Amino acid sequence: MKATVTRAAVSIILPTYNRALVVGDAIRSALAQTHADFELIVVDDGSTDETAEVLRAVADPRMVTIRGVNRGAAAARNAALAVVQGELVSFLDSDDLWKPDKLAAEVRFLDTHPEVHAVFSDVEKIDGDHFVPSFVRASAVFSRLIAGRASPDGIALSQREMFLVLLEEVPVLPTAFTIRTSAFDVVGSFMESWRSFSDWEFLVRFARRFRFGYIDRPVAIVRISSDSIHRVHAVFGRTAMLRLLHRERLRHAEDPEAAAAARRGIIRLRRHLGWSYARQGLWGRAAFVFLTGFIETGDAGLFLRALGALGPRGLREGARALLRRALPARA
C-alpha cells in the first residue's frame, strides 16, 4: 500500500550562529513555501550578535525558537531533532534561501516513492562573485551517474549506486535535503564532535541502509561566505573524512568496487586539502599532505602535484615532515 505523506507535517530545521544579517531572509523563504503544512524550528546556537532580536521579530505561529550555547551545527540540528513533530524533516542553513516550491517538490516525490527514505535536489551556489547555476552539474561523480537519467520530477536511486558516490564526493547539501523522520531511529543523529562535514558523515551512514531520490532542478540558493563553517573548519572536516574513508576502504576490502571508490575519495580529499595549504603558502604542509596521500593510495598524480605545484623547497619540507612522523623519536 502506498505511503501518503503530503498531508503530514514537515519539520524544518534551521540552525544559526551569528547570522543576524541573513537569517531573516532564510526564514522568510521557508515561511513562503507553497507547501504550508510545516513547523519551522530555528536553533540559535549561542549567537552573540543581533540574531535573537531578528528571531523575536518574526510573528508566525509555525516558527519556534530554541536557544542554546554554541556547540556547532551538528549539535544544533540534533537539538531540533529531539523535538520534531513532522513525519519528514527538511534542513535549511541560515545563509541560504529556498525557492517557493522547494518543500512541495520534495514532499511530493517522497509521497510517490515510499521505497525511498530521503530526497535531495540541485541548488544554485553563490560564492562571492562566482555563480554556479547547478551544484550537481559541477560535481565530477554524481553528474556522470545521472547523465541521461535525471528528471525535474525526480528519480529513485539505488542504495548501492548512491553509497558508492558518497565514498567519493558529496553531491547532497543540507539546504536541499528532506528525509523521513523514521530513518533517524535506524541511522542515528549527527556526530557532534565533527565541527564540519558532519552532514557528509551522516549521509554515508544513511546510504549504507536506505535509498535516495534526486530532483534535477535547483530548488534552493546556497550562499557561501568567508566565515562559512565548511570553509573555516575545512582542514578539520577533510581530515575527519579521510579517516572515515580509510575505515570504509578497510571495511570493504572484499568489495573491490567500494574499496576503489573509497580510494578515489581519499585521493580527491588529499588533493583539496593540499591545495588549501598551498593557497596559504604553507608549502611544507601541502607537500606532506600530497606525499602522505601518495603513500596511502599509490596515486602518482599526488606525487606529481608535490613536485610540480609545490616545487623542490616545499617537497623537501614535506619529506622531512613525513619522515618525522614515520620514524620513532630518538631516546
Contacts in CASP RR format, 6 or more apart in sequence:
PFRMAT RR
TARGET T0000
AUTHOR 0000-0000-0000
METHOD contacts of the structure
MODEL  1
MKATVTRAAVSIILPTYNRALVVGDAIRSALAQTHADFELIVVDDGSTDE
TAEVLRAVADPRMVTIRGVNRGAAAARNAALAVVQGELVSFLDSDDLWKP
DKLAAEVRFLDTHPEVHAVFSDVEKIDGDHFVPSFVRASAVFSRLIAGRA
SPDGIALSQREMFLVLLEEVPVLPTAFTIRTSAFDVVGSFMESWRSFSDW
EFLVRFARRFRFGYIDRPVAIVRISSDSIHRVHAVFGRTAMLRLLHRERL
RHAEDPEAAAAARRGIIRLRRHLGWSYARQGLWGRAAFVFLTGFIETGDA
GLFLRALGALGPRGLREGARALLRRALPARA
2 112 0 8 1.000
2 114 0 8 1.000
3 111 0 8 1.000
3 114 0 8 1.000
4 111 0 8 1.000
5 87 0 8 1.000
5 88 0 8 1.000
5 107 0 8 1.000
5 110 0 8 1.000
5 111 0 8 1.000
5 180 0 8 1.000
6 107 0 8 1.000
6 108 0 8 1.000
6 111 0 8 1.000
7 37 0 8 1.000
8 37 0 8 1.000
8 86 0 8 1.000
8 87 0 8 1.000
8 88 0 8 1.000
9 37 0 8 1.000
9 38 0 8 1.000
9 39 0 8 1.000
9 85 0 8 1.000
9 86 0 8 1.000
9 87 0 8 1.000
10 35 0 8 1.000
10 37 0 8 1.000
10 38 0 8 1.000
10 39 0 8 1.000
10 86 0 8 1.000
10 87 0 8 1.000
10 88 0 8 1.000
10 89 0 8 1.000
10 90 0 8 1.000
10 103 0 8 1.000
10 107 0 8 1.000
10 178 0 8 1.000
11 38 0 8 1.000
11 39 0 8 1.000
11 41 0 8 1.000
11 80 0 8 1.000
11 84 0 8 1.000
11 85 0 8 1.000
11 86 0 8 1.000
11 88 0 8 1.000
11 89 0 8 1.000
11 90 0 8 1.000
11 181 0 8 1.000
12 30 0 8 1.000
12 38 0 8 1.000
12 39 0 8 1.000
12 40 0 8 1.000
12 41 0 8 1.000
12 89 0 8 1.000
12 90 0 8 1.000
12 91 0 8 1.000
12 92 0 8 1.000
12 103 0 8 1.000
13 41 0 8 1.000
13 43 0 8 1.000
13 77 0 8 1.000
13 80 0 8 1.000
13 81 0 8 1.000
13 84 0 8 1.000
13 89 0 8 1.000
13 90 0 8 1.000
13 91 0 8 1.000
13 92 0 8 1.000
14 23 0 8 1.000
14 26 0 8 1.000
14 27 0 8 1.000
14 30 0 8 1.000
14 40 0 8 1.000
14 41 0 8 1.000
14 42 0 8 1.000
14 43 0 8 1.000
14 91 0 8 1.000
14 92 0 8 1.000
14 93 0 8 1.000
14 94 0 8 1.000
15 42 0 8 1.000
15 43 0 8 1.000
15 45 0 8 1.000
15 72 0 8 1.000
15 73 0 8 1.000
15 76 0 8 1.000
15 77 0 8 1.000
15 80 0 8 1.000
15 93 0 8 1.000
15 94 0 8 1.000
16 23 0 8 1.000
16 26 0 8 1.000
16 42 0 8 1.000
16 43 0 8 1.000
16 44 0 8 1.000
16 45 0 8 1.000
16 47 0 8 1.000
16 51 0 8 1.000
16 76 0 8 1.000
16 94 0 8 1.000
17 44 0 8 1.000
17 45 0 8 1.000
17 46 0 8 1.000
17 47 0 8 1.000
17 51 0 8 1.000
17 70 0 8 1.000
17 72 0 8 1.000
17 73 0 8 1.000
17 76 0 8 1.000
17 94 0 8 1.000
18 47 0 8 1.000
18 48 0 8 1.000
18 49 0 8 1.000
18 51 0 8 1.000
19 26 0 8 1.000
19 47 0 8 1.000
19 49 0 8 1.000
19 51 0 8 1.000
19 94 0 8 1.000
19 95 0 8 1.000
20 47 0 8 1.000
20 49 0 8 1.000
20 50 0 8 1.000
20 51 0 8 1.000
20 53 0 8 1.000
20 54 0 8 1.000
22 94 0 8 1.000
22 95 0 8 1.000
22 223 0 8 1.000
23 42 0 8 1.000
23 51 0 8 1.000
23 54 0 8 1.000
23 55 0 8 1.000
23 94 0 8 1.000
24 54 0 8 1.000
24 58 0 8 1.000
25 97 0 8 1.000
26 92 0 8 1.000
26 93 0 8 1.000
26 94 0 8 1.000
26 95 0 8 1.000
26 96 0 8 1.000
26 97 0 8 1.000
26 98 0 8 1.000
27 40 0 8 1.000
27 42 0 8 1.000
27 55 0 8 1.000
27 58 0 8 1.000
27 63 0 8 1.000
29 92 0 8 1.000
29 97 0 8 1.000
29 98 0 8 1.000
29 99 0 8 1.000
29 100 0 8 1.000
30 38 0 8 1.000
30 40 0 8 1.000
30 92 0 8 1.000
30 98 0 8 1.000
31 40 0 8 1.000
31 58 0 8 1.000
31 60 0 8 1.000
31 62 0 8 1.000
31 63 0 8 1.000
32 98 0 8 1.000
32 100 0 8 1.000
33 98 0 8 1.000
33 100 0 8 1.000
33 101 0 8 1.000
33 102 0 8 1.000
33 103 0 8 1.000
33 104 0 8 1.000
34 100 0 8 1.000
34 101 0 8 1.000
34 103 0 8 1.000
34 104 0 8 1.000
35 101 0 8 1.000
35 103 0 8 1.000
35 104 0 8 1.000
35 107 0 8 1.000
38 62 0 8 1.000
38 90 0 8 1.000
38 103 0 8 1.000
39 62 0 8 1.000
39 63 0 8 1.000
39 64 0 8 1.000
39 84 0 8 1.000
39 85 0 8 1.000
39 86 0 8 1.000
40 60 0 8 1.000
40 62 0 8 1.000
40 63 0 8 1.000
40 64 0 8 1.000
41 63 0 8 1.000
41 64 0 8 1.000
41 65 0 8 1.000
41 66 0 8 1.000
41 80 0 8 1.000
41 83 0 8 1.000
41 84 0 8 1.000
42 55 0 8 1.000
42 63 0 8 1.000
42 64 0 8 1.000
42 65 0 8 1.000
42 66 0 8 1.000
43 65 0 8 1.000
43 66 0 8 1.000
43 67 0 8 1.000
43 68 0 8 1.000
43 76 0 8 1.000
43 77 0 8 1.000
43 79 0 8 1.000
43 80 0 8 1.000
44 51 0 8 1.000
44 52 0 8 1.000
44 55 0 8 1.000
44 65 0 8 1.000
44 66 0 8 1.000
44 67 0 8 1.000
44 68 0 8 1.000
45 68 0 8 1.000
45 69 0 8 1.000
45 70 0 8 1.000
45 71 0 8 1.000
45 72 0 8 1.000
45 73 0 8 1.000
45 75 0 8 1.000
45 76 0 8 1.000
46 67 0 8 1.000
46 68 0 8 1.000
46 69 0 8 1.000
46 70 0 8 1.000
47 70 0 8 1.000
52 67 0 8 1.000
55 65 0 8 1.000
66 79 0 8 1.000
66 80 0 8 1.000
66 83 0 8 1.000
68 79 0 8 1.000
71 192 0 8 1.000
72 192 0 8 1.000
72 195 0 8 1.000
72 229 0 8 1.000
73 93 0 8 1.000
73 190 0 8 1.000
73 196 0 8 1.000
73 198 0 8 1.000
73 229 0 8 1.000
74 190 0 8 1.000
74 191 0 8 1.000
74 192 0 8 1.000
74 194 0 8 1.000
74 198 0 8 1.000
75 190 0 8 1.000
75 192 0 8 1.000
77 91 0 8 1.000
77 189 0 8 1.000
77 190 0 8 1.000
78 189 0 8 1.000
78 190 0 8 1.000
78 192 0 8 1.000
81 89 0 8 1.000
81 184 0 8 1.000
81 189 0 8 1.000
84 181 0 8 1.000
86 181 0 8 1.000
87 180 0 8 1.000
87 181 0 8 1.000
87 182 0 8 1.000
88 107 0 8 1.000
88 110 0 8 1.000
88 178 0 8 1.000
88 179 0 8 1.000
88 180 0 8 1.000
88 181 0 8 1.000
89 178 0 8 1.000
89 179 0 8 1.000
89 180 0 8 1.000
89 181 0 8 1.000
89 184 0 8 1.000
90 103 0 8 1.000
90 106 0 8 1.000
90 177 0 8 1.000
90 178 0 8 1.000
90 179 0 8 1.000
91 174 0 8 1.000
91 175 0 8 1.000
91 177 0 8 1.000
92 98 0 8 1.000
92 174 0 8 1.000
92 175 0 8 1.000
92 220 0 8 1.000
93 174 0 8 1.000
93 175 0 8 1.000
93 222 0 8 1.000
95 222 0 8 1.000
95 223 0 8 1.000
95 224 0 8 1.000
95 225 0 8 1.000
95 228 0 8 1.000
96 123 0 8 1.000
96 175 0 8 1.000
96 220 0 8 1.000
96 221 0 8 1.000
96 222 0 8 1.000
96 223 0 8 1.000
97 220 0 8 1.000
97 221 0 8 1.000
97 223 0 8 1.000
98 175 0 8 1.000
98 219 0 8 1.000
98 220 0 8 1.000
99 218 0 8 1.000
99 219 0 8 1.000
99 220 0 8 1.000
99 221 0 8 1.000
101 219 0 8 1.000
102 121 0 8 1.000
102 176 0 8 1.000
102 219 0 8 1.000
102 220 0 8 1.000
103 178 0 8 1.000
105 121 0 8 1.000
105 215 0 8 1.000
105 217 0 8 1.000
105 219 0 8 1.000
106 119 0 8 1.000
106 120 0 8 1.000
106 121 0 8 1.000
106 176 0 8 1.000
106 178 0 8 1.000
106 215 0 8 1.000
106 219 0 8 1.000
107 178 0 8 1.000
109 116 0 8 1.000
109 119 0 8 1.000
109 153 0 8 1.000
109 154 0 8 1.000
109 213 0 8 1.000
109 215 0 8 1.000
110 116 0 8 1.000
110 119 0 8 1.000
110 178 0 8 1.000
110 180 0 8 1.000
113 119 0 8 1.000
113 156 0 8 1.000
113 213 0 8 1.000
115 156 0 8 1.000
115 211 0 8 1.000
116 156 0 8 1.000
116 210 0 8 1.000
116 211 0 8 1.000
116 212 0 8 1.000
116 213 0 8 1.000
117 179 0 8 1.000
117 180 0 8 1.000
117 182 0 8 1.000
117 183 0 8 1.000
117 206 0 8 1.000
117 210 0 8 1.000
117 211 0 8 1.000
117 212 0 8 1.000
118 177 0 8 1.000
118 178 0 8 1.000
118 179 0 8 1.000
118 180 0 8 1.000
118 183 0 8 1.000
118 206 0 8 1.000
118 210 0 8 1.000
118 211 0 8 1.000
118 212 0 8 1.000
118 213 0 8 1.000
119 154 0 8 1.000
119 177 0 8 1.000
119 178 0 8 1.000
119 212 0 8 1.000
119 213 0 8 1.000
119 214 0 8 1.000
119 215 0 8 1.000
120 171 0 8 1.000
120 172 0 8 1.000
120 173 0 8 1.000
120 176 0 8 1.000
120 177 0 8 1.000
120 178 0 8 1.000
120 212 0 8 1.000
120 213 0 8 1.000
120 214 0 8 1.000
120 215 0 8 1.000
121 176 0 8 1.000
121 214 0 8 1.000
121 215 0 8 1.000
121 216 0 8 1.000
121 217 0 8 1.000
121 218 0 8 1.000
121 219 0 8 1.000
121 220 0 8 1.000
122 134 0 8 1.000
122 135 0 8 1.000
122 136 0 8 1.000
122 137 0 8 1.000
122 176 0 8 1.000
122 215 0 8 1.000
122 216 0 8 1.000
122 217 0 8 1.000
122 218 0 8 1.000
122 219 0 8 1.000
123 135 0 8 1.000
123 136 0 8 1.000
123 173 0 8 1.000
123 175 0 8 1.000
123 176 0 8 1.000
123 218 0 8 1.000
123 219 0 8 1.000
123 220 0 8 1.000
123 221 0 8 1.000
123 222 0 8 1.000
124 131 0 8 1.000
124 132 0 8 1.000
124 133 0 8 1.000
124 134 0 8 1.000
124 135 0 8 1.000
124 218 0 8 1.000
124 220 0 8 1.000
124 221 0 8 1.000
124 222 0 8 1.000
125 131 0 8 1.000
125 132 0 8 1.000
125 135 0 8 1.000
125 138 0 8 1.000
125 221 0 8 1.000
125 222 0 8 1.000
125 223 0 8 1.000
125 224 0 8 1.000
126 132 0 8 1.000
126 221 0 8 1.000
126 222 0 8 1.000
126 223 0 8 1.000
126 224 0 8 1.000
127 224 0 8 1.000
128 224 0 8 1.000
128 225 0 8 1.000
132 138 0 8 1.000
133 218 0 8 1.000
134 218 0 8 1.000
135 171 0 8 1.000
135 173 0 8 1.000
135 218 0 8 1.000
135 222 0 8 1.000
136 142 0 8 1.000
136 143 0 8 1.000
136 146 0 8 1.000
136 171 0 8 1.000
136 214 0 8 1.000
136 216 0 8 1.000
137 143 0 8 1.000
139 169 0 8 1.000
139 171 0 8 1.000
140 168 0 8 1.000
140 169 0 8 1.000
140 268 0 8 1.000
141 165 0 8 1.000
141 168 0 8 1.000
141 169 0 8 1.000
141 171 0 8 1.000
142 165 0 8 1.000
142 169 0 8 1.000
142 171 0 8 1.000
143 171 0 8 1.000
145 157 0 8 1.000
145 161 0 8 1.000
145 165 0 8 1.000
146 155 0 8 1.000
146 214 0 8 1.000
146 216 0 8 1.000
149 155 0 8 1.000
150 214 0 8 1.000
150 216 0 8 1.000
151 215 0 8 1.000
151 216 0 8 1.000
152 215 0 8 1.000
152 216 0 8 1.000
152 217 0 8 1.000
153 215 0 8 1.000
154 213 0 8 1.000
154 214 0 8 1.000
154 215 0 8 1.000
154 216 0 8 1.000
155 213 0 8 1.000
155 214 0 8 1.000
155 216 0 8 1.000
156 211 0 8 1.000
156 213 0 8 1.000
157 211 0 8 1.000
157 212 0 8 1.000
157 213 0 8 1.000
157 214 0 8 1.000
158 211 0 8 1.000
159 207 0 8 1.000
159 209 0 8 1.000
159 210 0 8 1.000
159 211 0 8 1.000
162 207 0 8 1.000
162 211 0 8 1.000
162 212 0 8 1.000
163 204 0 8 1.000
163 207 0 8 1.000
163 208 0 8 1.000
163 258 0 8 1.000
164 257 0 8 1.000
164 258 0 8 1.000
164 261 0 8 1.000
165 171 0 8 1.000
165 261 0 8 1.000
166 172 0 8 1.000
166 200 0 8 1.000
166 203 0 8 1.000
166 204 0 8 1.000
166 207 0 8 1.000
167 204 0 8 1.000
167 245 0 8 1.000
167 248 0 8 1.000
167 258 0 8 1.000
167 261 0 8 1.000
167 262 0 8 1.000
167 264 0 8 1.000
167 265 0 8 1.000
168 261 0 8 1.000
168 262 0 8 1.000
168 264 0 8 1.000
168 265 0 8 1.000
168 268 0 8 1.000
169 265 0 8 1.000
169 268 0 8 1.000
170 199 0 8 1.000
170 200 0 8 1.000
170 203 0 8 1.000
172 199 0 8 1.000
172 203 0 8 1.000
172 212 0 8 1.000
173 199 0 8 1.000
173 220 0 8 1.000
173 222 0 8 1.000
174 199 0 8 1.000
175 220 0 8 1.000
175 222 0 8 1.000
176 219 0 8 1.000
176 220 0 8 1.000
179 206 0 8 1.000
183 206 0 8 1.000
183 209 0 8 1.000
183 210 0 8 1.000
186 209 0 8 1.000
186 210 0 8 1.000
187 202 0 8 1.000
187 205 0 8 1.000
187 206 0 8 1.000
187 209 0 8 1.000
187 210 0 8 1.000
188 205 0 8 1.000
189 202 0 8 1.000
190 198 0 8 1.000
190 199 0 8 1.000
190 201 0 8 1.000
190 202 0 8 1.000
191 198 0 8 1.000
191 201 0 8 1.000
191 202 0 8 1.000
192 198 0 8 1.000
194 201 0 8 1.000
194 236 0 8 1.000
194 237 0 8 1.000
194 240 0 8 1.000
195 229 0 8 1.000
195 233 0 8 1.000
195 236 0 8 1.000
195 237 0 8 1.000
196 229 0 8 1.000
196 230 0 8 1.000
196 232 0 8 1.000
196 233 0 8 1.000
196 234 0 8 1.000
196 236 0 8 1.000
196 237 0 8 1.000
197 230 0 8 1.000
197 233 0 8 1.000
197 236 0 8 1.000
197 237 0 8 1.000
197 238 0 8 1.000
197 240 0 8 1.000
197 241 0 8 1.000
200 241 0 8 1.000
201 240 0 8 1.000
201 241 0 8 1.000
201 244 0 8 1.000
204 244 0 8 1.000
204 248 0 8 1.000
224 231 0 8 1.000
225 231 0 8 1.000
230 237 0 8 1.000
234 273 0 8 1.000
234 276 0 8 1.000
235 273 0 8 1.000
235 276 0 8 1.000
238 269 0 8 1.000
238 272 0 8 1.000
238 273 0 8 1.000
238 276 0 8 1.000
239 273 0 8 1.000
241 269 0 8 1.000
242 266 0 8 1.000
242 269 0 8 1.000
242 270 0 8 1.000
242 273 0 8 1.000
245 262 0 8 1.000
245 265 0 8 1.000
245 266 0 8 1.000
245 269 0 8 1.000
246 262 0 8 1.000
246 266 0 8 1.000
246 296 0 8 1.000
248 258 0 8 1.000
248 262 0 8 1.000
249 259 0 8 1.000
249 262 0 8 1.000
249 263 0 8 1.000
249 266 0 8 1.000
252 258 0 8 1.000
252 259 0 8 1.000
252 262 0 8 1.000
253 259 0 8 1.000
263 297 0 8 1.000
266 293 0 8 1.000
266 296 0 8 1.000
266 297 0 8 1.000
267 293 0 8 1.000
267 297 0 8 1.000
267 299 0 8 1.000
267 302 0 8 1.000
270 289 0 8 1.000
270 290 0 8 1.000
270 292 0 8 1.000
270 293 0 8 1.000
270 296 0 8 1.000
270 297 0 8 1.000
270 302 0 8 1.000
271 290 0 8 1.000
271 302 0 8 1.000
271 305 0 8 1.000
273 289 0 8 1.000
274 285 0 8 1.000
274 286 0 8 1.000
274 289 0 8 1.000
274 290 0 8 1.000
274 305 0 8 1.000
275 286 0 8 1.000
275 309 0 8 1.000
277 283 0 8 1.000
277 284 0 8 1.000
277 285 0 8 1.000
277 286 0 8 1.000
277 289 0 8 1.000
278 286 0 8 1.000
278 309 0 8 1.000
278 310 0 8 1.000
283 310 0 8 1.000
283 311 0 8 1.000
283 313 0 8 1.000
283 314 0 8 1.000
283 317 0 8 1.000
283 318 0 8 1.000
284 310 0 8 1.000
284 314 0 8 1.000
284 317 0 8 1.000
284 318 0 8 1.000
284 321 0 8 1.000
285 318 0 8 1.000
285 321 0 8 1.000
286 306 0 8 1.000
286 309 0 8 1.000
286 310 0 8 1.000
286 314 0 8 1.000
287 306 0 8 1.000
287 310 0 8 1.000
287 314 0 8 1.000
287 315 0 8 1.000
287 316 0 8 1.000
287 317 0 8 1.000
287 318 0 8 1.000
287 319 0 8 1.000
287 321 0 8 1.000
288 317 0 8 1.000
288 318 0 8 1.000
288 321 0 8 1.000
288 322 0 8 1.000
290 302 0 8 1.000
290 303 0 8 1.000
290 305 0 8 1.000
290 306 0 8 1.000
290 310 0 8 1.000
291 302 0 8 1.000
291 303 0 8 1.000
291 306 0 8 1.000
291 315 0 8 1.000
291 318 0 8 1.000
291 319 0 8 1.000
291 322 0 8 1.000
292 322 0 8 1.000
293 299 0 8 1.000
293 302 0 8 1.000
294 300 0 8 1.000
294 301 0 8 1.000
294 302 0 8 1.000
294 303 0 8 1.000
294 306 0 8 1.000
295 322 0 8 1.000
306 314 0 8 1.000
306 315 0 8 1.000
306 318 0 8 1.000
307 315 0 8 1.000
END
